[in-house]
Amino acid sequence: MGMDRDFPITSTQLRFLVVGLVVLAAFGAALFGGAIPGLKPNYSAPAYIVIDDQRYYYTTVFLATPFFPNNSTLPQTFTFENVTFELWVSNWYSSTGGLVHGNGTEPNGTVYPFLLGDSVVPPVNTTLFVSPDRLFAVYWQGGFGGGFWVRLMVHE
């Protein structure tokens, strides 16, 4: 009995099979690993939070901080769920506490300004802003050392 009778595939066919499997494995790894933009599957549901019995999708963004001795930054723009947020900080190195200033621009063009923080000068004591129409909200814990992150929320 020869080897050809026990194994019904030729060595050339075996090489093509191995090369094909390697190519398919590489393509699958690239696809599901995110190397091919726009094709990475996303099975996780968007994160949400409840404010006053209303559900909001949320994300966390990190703000640039000013280089000492500057106390403020230029505005940074973030877009989340079709709302554009423009955020900047002031009083960052002040002993009275930093402030986060911002504007939220809704898809219809309506702009709502807000100021978040916990400061004596100027007097501010707000950590959560909810737009008057409740379409979006912004949270920053405020206070001295309030952190670099701001939570952006858009109504579900």
C-alpha positions as CSV (number, residue, x, y, z in Angstrom):
1,M,0.0,0.0,0.0
2,G,1.4,3.3,-1.0
3,M,1.0,6.6,0.7
4,D,-1.2,8.0,-2.1
5,R,-3.9,5.4,-1.4
6,D,-4.1,6.0,2.3
7,F,-4.3,9.8,1.9
8,P,-6.6,10.9,-0.9
9,I,-5.2,14.4,-1.3
10,T,-2.0,15.2,-3.3
11,S,0.8,17.3,-1.8
12,T,0.0,20.1,-4.2
13,Q,-3.6,20.2,-3.1
14,L,-2.5,20.1,0.5
15,R,-0.2,23.2,0.0
16,F,-3.1,25.1,-1.6
17,L,-5.4,24.1,1.3
18,V,-2.9,25.3,3.9
19,V,-2.2,28.6,2.0
20,G,-6.0,29.2,1.7
21,L,-6.5,28.5,5.4
22,V,-3.7,30.9,6.3
23,V,-5.1,33.6,4.1
24,L,-8.6,33.2,5.5
25,A,-7.3,33.3,9.1
26,A,-5.3,36.5,8.3
27,F,-8.4,38.1,6.8
28,G,-10.6,37.1,9.7
29,A,-8.0,38.4,12.2
30,A,-7.8,41.7,10.3
31,L,-11.6,42.0,10.1
32,F,-12.4,41.2,13.7
33,G,-9.3,42.8,15.1
34,G,-10.2,46.2,13.6
35,A,-7.4,46.5,11.0
36,I,-10.1,46.9,8.3
37,P,-11.8,50.2,9.3
38,G,-15.5,50.2,9.6
39,L,-15.9,46.5,9.7
40,K,-15.1,45.7,13.3
41,P,-18.2,44.2,14.9
42,N,-19.6,46.0,17.9
43,Y,-21.7,43.9,20.1
44,S,-21.8,46.1,23.1
45,A,-24.8,48.4,23.7
46,P,-24.2,52.1,24.2
47,A,-23.7,53.1,27.8
48,Y,-26.5,55.0,29.4
49,I,-27.3,56.8,32.6
50,V,-30.6,58.0,34.1
51,I,-31.2,61.6,35.1
52,D,-34.6,62.6,36.4
53,D,-36.2,59.4,35.0
54,Q,-34.7,60.1,31.5
55,R,-32.2,57.9,29.8
56,Y,-29.1,59.5,28.3
57,Y,-26.3,57.8,26.3
58,Y,-23.0,59.0,27.7
59,T,-19.3,59.1,27.0
60,T,-16.3,60.4,28.9
61,V,-13.9,62.9,27.3
62,F,-10.6,64.1,28.7
63,L,-9.7,67.8,28.7
64,A,-6.4,69.3,27.9
65,T,-5.0,71.1,30.9
66,P,-3.1,74.4,30.8
67,F,0.6,74.5,31.2
68,F,1.6,76.4,34.4
69,P,1.4,79.4,34.9
70,N,-1.5,79.6,32.4
71,N,-4.8,79.1,34.0
72,S,-7.0,78.4,31.0
73,T,-7.1,76.4,27.8
74,L,-8.5,77.0,24.3
75,P,-11.8,75.4,23.5
76,Q,-11.8,71.7,22.5
77,T,-14.6,70.3,20.3
78,F,-16.2,66.9,20.9
79,T,-19.2,65.5,18.9
80,F,-21.3,62.8,20.5
81,E,-24.6,61.5,19.3
82,N,-25.0,64.5,16.9
83,V,-24.5,67.1,19.6
84,T,-21.3,69.2,19.4
85,F,-19.7,70.2,22.7
86,E,-17.1,72.9,23.0
87,L,-15.2,72.8,26.3
88,W,-12.4,74.8,27.9
89,V,-11.1,75.3,31.4
90,S,-10.3,78.4,33.5
91,N,-9.0,79.0,37.0
92,W,-7.2,75.7,36.7
93,Y,-4.4,76.4,39.1
94,S,-6.5,78.6,41.4
95,S,-6.9,77.7,45.0
96,T,-10.6,78.5,44.6
97,G,-11.1,75.6,42.2
98,G,-11.1,75.2,38.4
99,L,-14.0,75.7,36.1
100,V,-15.2,74.0,32.9
101,H,-16.9,76.4,30.4
102,G,-18.8,75.1,27.5
103,N,-21.4,75.3,24.7
104,G,-23.6,72.5,23.6
105,T,-24.8,72.8,20.0
106,E,-27.8,70.7,19.1
107,P,-28.5,69.3,15.6
108,N,-31.0,72.0,15.0
109,G,-28.4,74.7,15.7
110,T,-29.6,75.7,19.1
111,V,-26.6,76.6,21.4
112,Y,-26.8,76.4,25.2
113,P,-23.8,77.7,27.2
114,F,-22.9,76.3,30.6
115,L,-20.4,76.6,33.4
116,L,-19.4,73.8,35.7
117,G,-17.3,73.7,38.8
118,D,-17.1,74.5,42.5
119,S,-15.5,77.9,43.0
120,V,-15.7,80.8,45.4
121,V,-14.4,83.4,42.9
122,P,-16.4,83.6,40.6
123,P,-19.2,82.0,42.6
124,V,-20.1,78.7,40.9
125,N,-21.4,75.6,42.5
126,T,-22.7,73.4,39.7
127,T,-21.5,69.9,38.7
128,L,-24.4,69.0,36.3
129,F,-25.9,71.0,33.5
130,V,-29.0,69.7,31.7
131,S,-30.1,71.7,28.6
132,P,-33.5,73.4,29.0
133,D,-35.0,71.1,26.4
134,R,-33.3,68.1,28.1
135,L,-31.6,66.9,24.9
136,F,-28.2,66.8,26.4
137,A,-26.4,67.1,29.7
138,V,-22.8,67.6,30.9
139,Y,-21.2,66.5,34.2
140,W,-17.9,67.5,35.9
141,Q,-17.2,66.8,39.5
142,G,-15.6,70.2,40.0
143,G,-13.7,71.5,42.9
144,F,-10.0,71.8,43.4
145,G,-8.4,68.8,41.6
146,G,-11.7,68.0,39.9
147,G,-10.0,65.8,37.4
148,F,-9.4,65.9,33.6
149,W,-12.6,64.1,32.5
150,V,-16.0,65.4,31.7
151,R,-19.1,63.2,31.0
152,L,-21.1,64.1,27.9
153,M,-24.7,62.8,27.8
154,V,-27.3,62.9,25.0
155,H,-31.0,62.0,25.5
156,E,-31.8,58.5,24.2
